[in-house]
Amino acid sequence: MQKTSSLVQSPLFQDSGIEGLPFLERVKISYARAKAVANVYNLTVSDILHLSRRYWEFHNDPILIMDGSVGTLLTIQYNLCLGTLAHFAENRPDLQRIISEVLNFDISGQYCLTEVNHGLDAINIETTATLQSNGEFILHTPHSGAAKYMPPTAPFGIPCVAIIFARLMVAEEDHGIRGFVVMLHHGVSMLPGITCKLLPPRGGSRPVGHSLTYFNRVYLPSGALLGDLERPKDVRECFFQNIHRVITGTLSMGTLALSALRIACYIGTSYSLERQVLNGSNGVPRPISSFSTQYIPLLTSIAQTIVFRAFGEDMYEQFVNRDVSIAQKHLLAAVFKTTVFRHTLDILVDIGDRCGAQGLFEINQLSVIHADIRGAAIAEGDILGISIRFAIDILRNRVRVPEAAYPDDLLARHEHSIIQELKEVWRSTSNQRNTHSEGLLLPHCRGVLEAVGHRCAYEAAIAKGVPRPLINLFVASLFQLDPAWYSENAELSRWRQKNLLLERATELYPDLAQLLPLLEIESYVTAPIVSKNRWNKYVSNLPSYPTEQLAKL
Ligand SMILES: Cc1cc2nc3c(=O)[nH]c(=O)nc-3n(C[C@H](O)[C@H](O)[C@H](O)COP(=O)(O)OP(=O)(O)OC[C@H]3O[C@@H](n4cnc5c(N)ncnc54)[C@H](O)[C@@H]3O)c2cc1C
């Protein structure tokens, strides 16, 4: 049972009127919810630094995606802000007070890396922290394009500390990018020299109050610096060292997507089992789940969800394995996030569409989770950005994908073939102008990581004992992503591919309702469309307009 199973039933999480509240009210509720979840988990520094079982359980808790603003606030708080602070805390007693306040969510902990002009190329950020003769620093935003972009730094009643990444300037020399601990406000107004502009709602997603943050020659004490003053030998290496918590963040984001999948499958399936239409030929009612256009997407989504949960568990085990290098962990996290997000983004829309107009309403969770997941796909390792980085490394043999346990199985053959094909493209174009090989390769980078991810997920599912019919359906559901390859290399014609998908889904259809408990998600589903009772209760609480009194005759 999840640690938040009682909390999730409390009015703080069950109040269905929240959708209609003004934006700022909603942001305050996001913070209140985040604090309540933090209290339940009571995480320690060690949990966060060493990715303990408890920390993993926290990331797998569906409450983080049931309200995506909670997931956003808490993953920034613990993973990015606290994880970075704790990394530098050894021999820094001055950091202990901040660490314990961030840990208890007594203050909000932010992580300001991205700037308006520098996102994926954050290595080129322009905020400066200039060393003064007395050991202090002056933190400065040189122009509006260097404003910190996205982290929710606006005051919402709770004080806020942030790690601000800035270019360390020593005697007019650039010493690379470092993190600086900066108090931004005490809950009401920004501290002197710091300006925050609240960005408008993203639209469709749960609100956290994304902001722009500017520094106008703000003095920082010498202890604000995380790390040393030296000019690094390898500026790039130093940058990635300093932002290393983003690697764990990439894994965390993938884990949040697993909860999104579980919720979506539960809602779509429950609705489809319950909703009936009259059969055109004999007028007998039938559930919409009985149409292949309904049960194929539902069952393939369930199969993918269960296989990806096994994949997630396998990723966690590798992450806490000390024998696995940081570089390899980063590759694994990128493969995991890219693969799971590809399907999550598709499934949320597909299942939403299969619920008709109901799928469009925030109250039914699918559309709002989709909007939240779109954000998560970009944050802490943008899926295209990390795909490009690691696919090119794979093609250049700079990193090695995990060895295949079943190299003769279909997904391993597909993965091997995709990589070999692109290695050939790489070799044959490496003498040509860079732009030509770049143009050829970049569009296929996501496909490379997904091919690796599908094979790894398949192997994890076998290792974790996922029932074979679900694994078989998972495999068949992937044919449509690259039908020509399966036709050319696996003697599976287009029609054979379609029939295999239909056969495998139809075999599982009688068990559709029995698969729901495997998702272990019911308590986190608030969508009223999952049952008639819930729908009736929901409608009875909707505001209704009084009838106009008829004038007396
Ligand atoms: C929900 C959410 C929360 C966030 N929270 C934080 C936070 O707490 N702290 C923080 O610092 N930041 C945060 N961010 C910002 C996030 O880290 C950036 O959005 C992300 O790094 C991408 O940067 P960008 O949005 O500027 O996109 P850009 O860098 O402008 O990229 C946009 C697109 O350009 C293309 N592109 C860019 N570079 C390349 C390239 N080299 N090769 C090929 N194509 C390229 C890609 O299509 C890419 O998707 C958050 C973002 C989101 C969505």
The ligand as an ORCA input file, in Angstrom:
! r2SCAN-3c Opt
* xyz 0 1
  C       7.623     21.863    -16.263
  C       9.001     22.440    -16.358
  C       9.717     22.686    -15.205
  C      10.990     23.236    -15.285
  N      11.671     23.486    -14.142
  C      12.906     24.016    -14.206
  C      13.643     24.286    -13.023
  O      13.176     24.025    -11.919
  N      14.877     24.839    -13.145
  C      15.424     25.139    -14.353
  O      16.542     25.634    -14.391
  N      14.754     24.891    -15.495
  C      13.516     24.342    -15.458
  N      12.829     24.085    -16.607
  C      13.420     24.457    -17.882
  C      13.945     23.258    -18.657
  O      15.108     22.762    -18.070
  C      14.154     23.718    -20.092
  O      12.870     24.024    -20.611
  C      14.834     22.670    -20.956
  O      16.187     22.555    -20.624
  C      14.737     23.028    -22.439
  O      15.166     24.330    -22.641
  P      14.259     25.346    -23.483
  O      12.869     25.228    -23.009
  O      14.913     26.673    -23.443
  O      14.295     24.764    -24.945
  P      15.368     25.104    -26.072
  O      16.739     24.933    -25.557
  O      15.006     26.401    -26.694
  O      15.042     23.947    -27.089
  C      13.815     23.969    -27.833
  C      13.922     22.985    -28.958
  O      14.971     23.400    -29.846
  C      15.567     22.281    -30.436
  N      16.987     22.250    -30.060
  C      17.631     23.006    -29.141
  N      18.935     22.683    -29.095
  C      19.125     21.705    -29.997
  C      20.249     20.933    -30.417
  N      21.450     21.106    -29.865
  N      20.062     19.994    -31.364
  C      18.848     19.804    -31.919
  N      17.745     20.487    -31.562
  C      17.879     21.428    -30.624
  C      14.811     21.067    -29.876
  O      13.706     20.773    -30.698
  C      14.308     21.574    -28.557
  O      13.220     20.806    -28.068
  C      11.564     23.528    -16.550
  C      10.850     23.247    -17.708
  C       9.585     22.706    -17.627
  C       8.838     22.412    -18.889
*
